[in-house]
Amino acid sequence: MLENEFPPSLNIEDIKIKISEISQKPLDLHPQEFENVHSDLNRVLSGIDGL
């Protein structure tokens, strides 16, 4: 999957799950995981009218 593509069904609930799973991953992966979440949030929120 290309970086600028995301699953069409990606929503806020999916992102909340991703956030909760970060603590289960090795600490050195946390920064990249939070960057991924930030990117996902930007894409999902940009799909909302007026944002």
Buried (B, 14 or more C-beta within 10 A) or exposed (E): EEEEEBEEEBEEEBBEEBBEEBEEEEEEEEEEBEEBBEEBBEBBEEEEEEE
